[in-house]
Amino acid sequence: MTPDDITRPPCPVPGCAACTELAERREVAQAEYDRSAETDANVLLRQHLRREHRAHG
């Protein structure tokens, strides 16, 4: 799976505080059945992954 694969939720990078915060935000939204907030967290996590964790080849 690549960070641009929108068919699945993005996976946080272990040890990254920003990834952890966004994943926790998504989990809270899921628990509250707030699909809008869940989608927002996924979008923000994907953006973060592209900015901060894209492999530099």
Residue pairs with C-beta under 8 A, 6 or more apart in sequence:
1 8
1 11
3 10
3 46
3 49
3 50
3 53
3 54
4 46
4 50
6 46
9 26
9 42
10 42
10 45
10 46
10 49
12 19
12 20
12 22
12 23
12 45
13 19
13 49
13 53
16 52
16 53
18 48
18 52
19 45
19 48
19 49
19 53
22 41
22 44
22 45
22 48
23 41
23 45
25 37
25 41
25 44
26 38
26 41
26 42
26 45
28 37
29 35
29 36
29 37
29 38
29 40
29 41
30 38
